[in-house]
Amino acid sequence: MQAHLRQVEGEGAGIATVESRNVRKRFGEVRAVDGVDLVTREGEFLVLLGPSGCGKTTLLRMIAGLEQPSSGEILIGGQVVNDLPPRARKIAMVFQSYALYPHMTVFKNIAFPLKAQGVAKEEIPKKVAWATGLFGIGHLLERKPRQLSGGERQRVALARAVVREPAVFLLDEPLSNLDAQLRTSARDELQQFQRRIGITTIYVTHDQIEAMGLGDRIAVMQGGRVRQLGTPAEVYGEPADTFVAGFLGSPPMNIVEAAADRLVGFRPEHFLPREVHDGSGALVALGFRVTRVEYLGADRLLYGVLEDKFPGAKVIARLPSTVTLPYEGGRRYEFAVPEKELRFFDRTSGLRTVSRPV
Amino acid sequence: MSARPAMAALLDSPRWLGVLMIAPAVLYIVLVVGLPFVLAILYAFSGVTMGSRTIEFVGFKNFISVLETTKFQTSLRNTFVFALVAQVLVMVLGTVLAMALLKDFRGKWLVRLLILLPWVAPISLGTIGWLWILDSTYSVINWTLEALGLIGADGWFMWLGVPYLAMGSVITIHVWRILPLATVILLAGLTSIPHDIHDAAQVDGASFWRHLFQITLPLIRPIMLVAGLFGLVFAFTDMIVIFVLTRGGPYDTTQVLASLAFFTGIQAGDLAEGAAIALFLFPLLLAVAVAFLRVARRAEVT
């Protein structure tokens, strides 16, 4: 197996970067993708994250060659591929539905791209054995897709994608059809696998936990545009605009009006009782009238409104279970946020602005 | 009390409501299909003719005497040629048309309308139209060929008057007529394939032919079998096109069992022999029908 791995890295298709230059896609009046510039790094795990309808899947399908951009260029390995069909792009794709061929056995499913590429007959079983070995599905070769569980189908889909040793790996919500428990372990396996073979990977998801857990970098998309591109820590900690601030995090960042032209945001986990803060760094004190308490096991969520400063603003506090102070609805408590955790946004554009005292 | 509550009670009872609802269909099948079928079996084993007042049974005599005639042997061969060639053409053309109609293009509705038209128009009416189109003196096809300079004035084809041409003509018209149904069935089958599967095949690098023969066709195989077997039974038993266009001629070269049974039993009055001819393919068609039902059920399950 190690030998084969080296083959992928060495003499295989190689590792390529993907670039989109001002790519747009219209469906009639709808601008599905509206000017996206993205460059992946070699071997990077890049996640396209956004709500449904944000254009992330359309962008991925354009990279795959399943859709033609209305304008702009797609480059793979430095070469413009706009006019190349999917098979000439050295890509492999895993679909949300897995799209296994239902009438073929697992072996034939995985061998299909090899046969289509004209790989020598005696080579095919070896390569299939290597790919199935990677995902531990060697015992399923004679089964049909309908005889497999969801997790097994997903592995077959992955094996079918890697067997042809692509230069770029495209994944369209590959975990969304798995149940919650399986998703966690599949996430772990997927990342380990990607690190091992080191293929540039573009991964589409609407699930921020998947995005944060898997991505080297995350491109947060909305309305056909990339709102922010950065590491998980950057997009979470330093959101570029109010959309990113509101989309990431569960519950999302509290955003309140600080002045006529400014909004200020802070994460629920930084909005804590005064006595809980350790006293290092300046605090902004906030009076908090709790309306409702939600107990979630590891955390407690306190819903309520601010008093004194920013009166009437609805906010949420997230207390870890290590904070055992009692809280109940209808009462006022003294809360605070560290000053360095405040994020400021322009009110009209929603874009991040410089920090100012409040 | 009045009849109304009794009627209401009847309609509320799931047991009787079901019986009531299915009764018209059962009645229809018994009277229009079942009764004639039983009569045909009785006649086939008897010596009955038009005008007989009694019925005496003669065993397999009718079948044996029919088998010996060249007319019957020719008709039997013609039936197979007609049904098999027509059905193969229908399946190939139906698949091509259905795949074309799956794509989006301008004027798609017009093409759909034109393809469905033969199915909507009365069959005999459409076939009479073809009778004119293929007429030896007025054939618009011959006229067009001559106008294009492809044939001379003395080279007009006798579309329905020359053995092979006549068979070709009736097969063509039968295909024209059954094609809409096959196309619609196959189109339904093609539409049911998830789009992701086609995308995956494209990404996997399948060429057009590999895609067609290894992905698309295998996936619509159950529905193709349904369409194919249905069309086959239809072609084996139907005689409208042949009756209107050639009446089995010239020299019985387009005579099939269905038309021969009609001409022998009804027009020549030998009911017993006609019934024997009509029943001759029954075992074969029964087998086809059973296969058809089994395939249909399997296609439903998966």
Chai-1 contact restraints between the chains, C-beta under 6 A:
chainA,res_idxA,chainB,res_idxB,connection_type,confidence,min_distance_angstrom,max_distance_angstrom,comment,restraint_id
A,A64,B,V203,contact,1.0,0.0,6.0,A-B,restraint_1
A,L66,B,D199,contact,1.0,0.0,6.0,A-B,restraint_2
A,P86,B,Q202,contact,1.0,0.0,6.0,A-B,restraint_3
A,P86,B,V203,contact,1.0,0.0,6.0,A-B,restraint_4
A,R87,B,G205,contact,1.0,0.0,6.0,A-B,restraint_5
A,M93,B,V203,contact,1.0,0.0,6.0,A-B,restraint_6
A,F95,B,D196,contact,1.0,0.0,6.0,A-B,restraint_7
A,S97,B,D196,contact,1.0,0.0,6.0,A-B,restraint_8
A,A99,B,D196,contact,1.0,0.0,6.0,A-B,restraint_9
A,A99,B,I197,contact,1.0,0.0,6.0,A-B,restraint_10
A,A99,B,A200,contact,1.0,0.0,6.0,A-B,restraint_11
A,H103,B,P218,contact,1.0,0.0,6.0,A-B,restraint_12
A,F112,B,D204,contact,1.0,0.0,6.0,A-B,restraint_13
A,P113,B,D204,contact,1.0,0.0,6.0,A-B,restraint_14
A,P113,B,G205,contact,1.0,0.0,6.0,A-B,restraint_15
A,A116,B,D204,contact,1.0,0.0,6.0,A-B,restraint_16
A,A116,B,G205,contact,1.0,0.0,6.0,A-B,restraint_17
A,A116,B,A206,contact,1.0,0.0,6.0,A-B,restraint_18
A,A116,B,R210,contact,1.0,0.0,6.0,A-B,restraint_19
A,Q117,B,G205,contact,1.0,0.0,6.0,A-B,restraint_20
